[in-house]
Amino acid sequence: SAASFQETTRVLTEAAVRGTADNLRGLKENVIVGRLIPAGTGLAYHTKRRRGASGLTESEIETLAGTAAVVESEVASTEAEQAAGGEE
């Protein structure tokens, strides 16, 4: 429904403002940002292809993505602290 898409848009916007990461795994999220949806006859093929290309399992990829998000957050925090310190 339209209300459901509006809620998804609100959540994505708030996440962007906060600088949090979203893997955009859902149908609505991908439709809103104009990406291919994670469904259909090619989903299994592309999932298997991605897994084979990196040699990692899906859970290992998700773990690495989570670690990268933490590192990005820490870098942004450090940069913000440095910028605030430079203004004094």
Backbone torsions as a table, in degrees:
resi	resn	phi	psi	omega
1	SER	NA	164.4	-179.1
2	ALA	-62.8	-38.5	-179.8
3	ALA	-63.5	-37.6	179.3
4	SER	-64.5	-42.3	177.6
5	PHE	-66.4	-37.0	178.1
6	GLN	-64.3	-40.3	178.1
7	GLU	-64.0	-42.8	178.7
8	THR	-62.2	-42.4	178.1
9	THR	-61.5	-42.7	179.3
10	ARG	-62.1	-45.3	-179.4
11	VAL	-63.2	-44.4	179.2
12	LEU	-64.2	-40.1	179.1
13	THR	-64.5	-45.7	178.7
14	GLU	-62.4	-39.3	178.4
15	ALA	-64.5	-39.4	179.0
16	ALA	-65.3	-40.8	179.8
17	VAL	-65.0	-39.8	179.4
18	ARG	-76.6	-16.0	-179.6
19	GLY	81.3	19.2	179.0
20	THR	-83.9	158.0	-178.9
21	ALA	-91.8	145.4	175.1
22	ASP	-135.7	124.8	-177.2
23	ASN	-76.9	-3.9	178.1
24	LEU	49.5	57.6	-178.8
25	ARG	-90.7	-15.8	-175.7
26	GLY	-87.7	163.8	179.4
27	LEU	-63.2	-53.1	-175.2
28	LYS	-61.8	-42.4	-178.9
29	GLU	-59.8	-43.2	-179.0
30	ASN	-71.3	-35.4	176.8
31	VAL	-64.8	-44.0	-177.5
32	ILE	-61.8	-42.1	-178.2
33	VAL	-89.6	2.4	173.9
34	GLY	78.8	24.1	177.9
35	ARG	-97.4	164.6	174.1
36	LEU	-62.6	141.0	-178.6
37	ILE	-81.0	146.4	-178.7
38	PRO	-80.2	64.9	-178.8
39	ALA	-160.6	173.0	175.5
40	GLY	103.8	-175.8	-173.8
41	THR	-69.8	-22.9	-178.9
42	GLY	-91.8	-3.9	-175.5
43	LEU	-59.4	-49.9	-178.0
44	ALA	-62.2	-41.5	179.8
45	TYR	-61.5	-48.9	-176.5
46	HIS	-69.9	-34.7	176.1
47	THR	-62.9	-45.9	179.1
48	LYS	-64.8	-39.9	179.7
49	ARG	-63.5	-45.9	179.1
50	ARG	-62.8	-42.1	-180.0
51	ARG	-63.2	-42.4	-179.8
52	GLY	-69.2	-34.3	-177.8
53	ALA	-65.8	-38.0	-177.2
54	SER	-94.2	-20.6	-176.9
55	GLY	77.8	7.0	-178.8
56	LEU	-107.7	153.5	174.1
57	THR	-79.2	165.8	-179.6
58	GLU	-60.5	-40.3	-179.6
59	SER	-67.7	-35.5	176.6
60	GLU	-66.3	-39.0	177.8
61	ILE	-64.1	-43.4	178.9
62	GLU	-63.7	-39.6	178.2
63	THR	-62.8	-44.7	178.4
64	LEU	-63.3	-39.4	178.7
65	ALA	-63.9	-40.2	177.8
66	GLY	-64.3	-41.9	178.0
67	THR	-63.4	-42.3	178.6
68	ALA	-62.1	-38.8	179.4
69	ALA	-64.5	-39.9	178.4
70	VAL	-64.5	-44.7	179.7
71	VAL	-62.6	-44.4	178.5
72	GLU	-59.9	-40.9	179.2
73	SER	-64.1	-43.2	179.3
74	GLU	-65.4	-39.6	177.9
75	VAL	-63.5	-45.1	179.3
76	ALA	-62.1	-40.3	179.0
77	SER	-64.3	-43.8	178.8
78	THR	-63.8	-42.7	178.6
79	GLU	-63.6	-39.2	178.8
80	ALA	-65.5	-40.8	178.0
81	GLU	-64.1	-42.0	179.4
82	GLN	-65.3	-40.3	179.1
83	ALA	-65.4	-40.2	179.3
84	ALA	-67.3	-36.7	178.6
85	GLY	-69.4	-31.2	-179.5
86	GLY	-75.2	-18.0	-178.3
87	GLU	-85.0	-14.1	-177.0
88	GLU	-73.1	NA	NA
